[in-house]
């Protein structure tokens, strides 16, 4: 008998996730993470400085347009740090979703040449997004500390300890929706065009540029069924003391995240068997 180090075989069923195989390819995941970070800022003048410039410019735009011109309330919070809180968590979610949604099409050339677990690529995308999030989050914390000690209008609290859970939820939610879209775009390319537009609409359906208190009470429950909304509200309350934690809807969001991720992985396993024939 021959002793093989690697055995490649078709998956027996859609629930065959084979997580041990993913762990064996952890070095490849890290290589993809480094590749994504390098190519993101390749041939740019400012390079990684865009990690800081982008959120600053976006937050300034929100402050001018929604805080200054539209004069939308921020529940007494300093406008700049209020918008930065929502923008920090939303940017990571939208990055996970949009980049993961391009997994099959963007890596078709690699998939057609060598075997490795296909989930490696979306997972590496989510992890590489953590680098940008970490820098933006550190910058956000600096502003929180400044406003907390200089004006006293910001009141961070013990619920900041929920941050790892909130981050995990937003990452898995983006991963789940992303791989669902990625699986569908192998046949229906129109979805790739709609992703960017859909993400922009989704942002306005999430309390990023406005507090939940500005929504009529009868509509707040519907808005909070958006799985991202309770995560943003909890994040903002934990670091700014603005609003409250919608525990019921946060629990619903957690269950929704698991369902979306589970459904996405099942669909991903089904499509990856034949996607090279349709892409």
Secondary structure, 3 states (H helix, E strand, C coil): CCCCCCCCCCCCCCCCCCHHHHHHCHHHHHHHHHHHHHHHCCCCCCHHHHHHHHHHHHHHHHHHHHHHHCCCCCCCCCHHHHHHHHHHHHHHHHHHHHHHCCHHHHCHHHHCCCCCCCHHHHHHHHHHHHHHHHHHHHHHHHHHHHHHHHCCCCCCCHHHHHHHHHHHHHHHHHHHHHHHHHHHCCCCCHHHHHHHHHHHHHHHCCCCCCCHHHCCHHHHHHHHCCCCHHHHHHHHHHHHCCCCCCHHHHHHHHHHHHHHHHHHHHHHHHHCCCHHHHC
